[in-house]
Each structure stands twice: as C-alpha cells, then as structure tokens.
Amino acid sequence: MTPHPETTGKEQRLLRHARRESVMIMAVWTAALLWSCLGSYFTAYDRPVDPRALILGMPGWVFWFVALPWAICLAFTAWFCFGFMADDDLGQDPEEGQPHE
C-alpha cells in the first residue's frame, strides 16, 4: 500500500521540524555541559578559598558555572517551548472501535 502523497509531505515536514528541534536541544545541552564541567574543574579545584568571592551567598564558581547555566537553560526552555517549537497538526486519531492496520 503506497502512502498518500499529502501524508508523505506532512510526515516530511514533521520529521524536518523534529530534527531541527532535536539538534538545537542537543547543541544547547552540550554547551551547558561543557561550560559547567570545564568551568567548575578549572576554577573550583586547587584554588585557595577566598571568602570575599561570594556571589548571592555562593562561591563565585558555583554561581558562574552551576546556578547561572541552570537559569539560562530554564529561560531557554521557556522560549523554546512557547516560542520556537513547531505546533504541527498530527492528524486525526483513529476511532477506538476500528482495527489498526
């Protein structure tokens, strides 16, 4: 059984949107991971403790490499979900009484 041409184009559009969104999510996730892990490694270890380096009651490295990336990722997630992500029509649900093909 060959798919209907209209359905094929719709599926391609859905796949293109899903691929674009997944690439963006993975890129942001990778950047946040590298920023947090590498920044924390190079600024937190083998350094003397300086009590003046507190930001909002946290050590400076915790603020810059843990709290700030979390806040940025939270803002990114809100923007991504409500502003960027495509709201595509997925079609009609099959009726409950009909057998699936």
KEKOL-730568 format. One record per residue: residue number from 1; residue in three letters; x, y, z of N, C-alpha, C in turn. Coordinates in steps of 0.2 Angstrom, whole numbers, always signed. Example, Ala and Ser with C-alpha at 12.3 -4.5 7.8 and 13.67 -1.06 7.14 Angstrom:
BEGIN
num,residuo,n.east,n.north,n.up,ca.east,ca.north,ca.up,c.east,c.north,c.up
1,ala,+66,-28,+39,+62,-22,+39,+66,-16,+39
2,ser,+64,-11,+35,+68,-5,+36,+64,+0,+39
***
This chain:
BEGIN
num,residuo,n.east,n.north,n.up,ca.east,ca.north,ca.up,c.east,c.north,c.up
1,met,+4,-6,+0,+0,+0,+0,+5,+6,+0
2,thr,+4,+10,-5,+8,+17,-5,+4,+22,-1
3,pro,+9,+26,+2,+6,+32,+6,+3,+37,+2
4,his,-2,+40,+4,-5,+46,+1,+0,+51,+0
5,pro,+1,+55,-6,+6,+60,-7,+5,+66,-2
6,glu,-1,+67,+0,-2,+73,+5,+1,+71,+12
7,thr,+0,+64,+14,+3,+62,+20,+10,+62,+20
8,thr,+13,+60,+15,+20,+59,+14,+24,+66,+15
9,gly,+21,+72,+12,+24,+78,+13,+23,+81,+20
10,lys,+17,+79,+23,+16,+81,+30,+21,+77,+35
11,glu,+22,+71,+33,+27,+67,+38,+34,+70,+37
12,gln,+36,+72,+31,+42,+75,+30,+43,+82,+33
13,arg,+38,+86,+34,+38,+92,+37,+39,+91,+45
14,leu,+35,+86,+47,+35,+84,+54,+42,+82,+56
15,leu,+45,+77,+52,+52,+75,+53,+57,+81,+53
16,arg,+56,+85,+48,+61,+91,+47,+61,+95,+54
17,his,+55,+97,+56,+54,+101,+62,+57,+97,+68
18,ala,+55,+90,+69,+58,+87,+75,+66,+86,+74
19,arg,+68,+85,+69,+76,+85,+68,+79,+92,+70
20,arg,+76,+97,+67,+78,+104,+69,+78,+105,+76
21,glu,+73,+103,+80,+72,+105,+87,+77,+100,+91
22,ser,+78,+94,+89,+82,+90,+92,+89,+92,+92
23,val,+91,+94,+86,+98,+97,+85,+99,+103,+89
24,met,+95,+107,+90,+95,+113,+94,+96,+111,+101
25,ile,+91,+107,+104,+92,+105,+111,+98,+102,+112
26,met,+101,+97,+108,+107,+94,+109,+113,+99,+109
27,ala,+113,+104,+105,+118,+109,+105,+118,+113,+111
28,val,+112,+115,+114,+112,+119,+120,+114,+115,+126
29,trp,+112,+109,+126,+113,+104,+131,+121,+103,+132
30,thr,+124,+102,+126,+131,+101,+126,+135,+107,+128
31,ala,+133,+113,+126,+136,+119,+128,+136,+120,+135
32,ala,+130,+119,+138,+129,+119,+145,+133,+114,+149
33,leu,+133,+108,+147,+138,+103,+150,+145,+105,+150
34,leu,+147,+107,+144,+154,+109,+144,+156,+115,+148
35,trp,+152,+120,+148,+153,+126,+152,+153,+124,+159
36,ser,+148,+120,+162,+148,+118,+169,+154,+114,+171
37,cys,+155,+109,+167,+160,+104,+169,+167,+107,+169
38,leu,+169,+110,+163,+175,+113,+162,+177,+119,+166
39,gly,+172,+123,+167,+172,+129,+171,+173,+127,+178
40,ser,+169,+123,+181,+170,+121,+188,+176,+117,+189
41,tyr,+179,+113,+184,+185,+110,+185,+191,+115,+186
42,phe,+191,+119,+181,+197,+124,+181,+196,+130,+186
43,thr,+190,+131,+189,+190,+136,+194,+189,+134,+201
44,ala,+187,+128,+202,+185,+126,+209,+191,+122,+212
45,tyr,+194,+118,+209,+200,+114,+211,+206,+117,+212
46,asp,+210,+116,+217,+217,+118,+218,+217,+126,+218
47,arg,+212,+129,+221,+212,+136,+222,+211,+138,+229
48,pro,+214,+143,+232,+213,+144,+239,+206,+147,+240
49,val,+203,+146,+246,+196,+149,+247,+197,+156,+249
50,asp,+193,+160,+245,+193,+167,+246,+186,+169,+249
51,pro,+185,+171,+255,+178,+172,+257,+175,+178,+254
52,arg,+179,+183,+251,+176,+189,+248,+173,+187,+241
53,ala,+174,+181,+238,+172,+179,+232,+165,+176,+232
54,leu,+161,+178,+237,+154,+175,+237,+149,+179,+232
55,ile,+145,+176,+229,+140,+179,+225,+133,+176,+227
56,leu,+129,+181,+230,+122,+178,+232,+123,+173,+237
57,gly,+129,+173,+241,+130,+168,+246,+133,+162,+244
58,met,+135,+161,+238,+138,+155,+235,+145,+157,+233
59,pro,+149,+152,+233,+156,+153,+230,+155,+156,+223
60,gly,+160,+160,+220,+159,+163,+214,+159,+157,+208
61,trp,+163,+152,+209,+162,+147,+204,+156,+143,+204
62,val,+152,+142,+209,+146,+139,+209,+141,+144,+206
63,phe,+141,+150,+207,+137,+155,+204,+138,+155,+196
64,trp,+144,+155,+194,+145,+156,+187,+145,+150,+183
65,phe,+146,+144,+186,+146,+138,+182,+141,+133,+184
66,val,+137,+134,+189,+131,+130,+191,+125,+134,+191
67,ala,+124,+139,+195,+117,+142,+195,+116,+146,+189
68,leu,+121,+150,+186,+119,+154,+180,+117,+149,+174
69,pro,+121,+144,+173,+119,+140,+167,+112,+137,+168
70,trp,+110,+135,+174,+103,+132,+176,+98,+138,+174
71,ala,+99,+144,+176,+95,+149,+175,+94,+151,+167
72,ile,+100,+150,+164,+99,+151,+157,+96,+146,+153
73,cys,+97,+140,+155,+93,+134,+152,+86,+134,+154
74,leu,+84,+137,+160,+77,+137,+161,+74,+143,+157
75,ala,+77,+148,+156,+75,+153,+151,+74,+151,+144
76,phe,+80,+147,+142,+80,+144,+135,+74,+139,+134
77,thr,+73,+135,+139,+67,+130,+139,+60,+134,+138
78,ala,+59,+139,+142,+53,+143,+141,+52,+146,+134
79,trp,+58,+149,+132,+57,+152,+125,+56,+146,+120
80,phe,+60,+141,+120,+60,+135,+115,+53,+132,+115
81,cys,+50,+131,+121,+43,+128,+121,+38,+132,+119
82,phe,+38,+139,+121,+32,+143,+119,+33,+147,+113
83,gly,+40,+148,+111,+41,+152,+105,+44,+149,+99
84,phe,+48,+144,+100,+51,+141,+94,+48,+135,+91
85,met,+46,+130,+96,+44,+124,+94,+38,+124,+90
86,ala,+38,+120,+84,+33,+120,+79,+27,+116,+82
87,asp,+21,+119,+81,+15,+116,+83,+11,+113,+77
88,asp,+14,+107,+75,+11,+104,+69,+5,+100,+71
89,asp,+1,+99,+66,-5,+95,+66,-3,+88,+65
90,leu,-5,+83,+70,-3,+77,+69,-8,+72,+66
91,gly,-13,+75,+64,-19,+71,+60,-24,+69,+65
92,gln,-29,+65,+63,-34,+63,+66,-32,+56,+70
93,asp,-35,+55,+76,-34,+49,+80,-39,+44,+77
94,pro,-36,+38,+77,-41,+33,+74,-46,+31,+79
95,glu,-52,+30,+76,-58,+28,+81,-56,+22,+85
96,glu,-59,+22,+91,-57,+17,+96,-60,+10,+93
97,gly,-66,+10,+90,-69,+3,+88,-65,+1,+81
98,gln,-62,+4,+78,-59,+2,+71,-52,-2,+73
99,pro,-51,-7,+69,-44,-11,+70,-39,-7,+67
100,his,-33,-7,+69,-27,-4,+67,-24,-8,+61
101,glu,-22,-4,+56,-19,-8,+50,-11,-8,+51
***
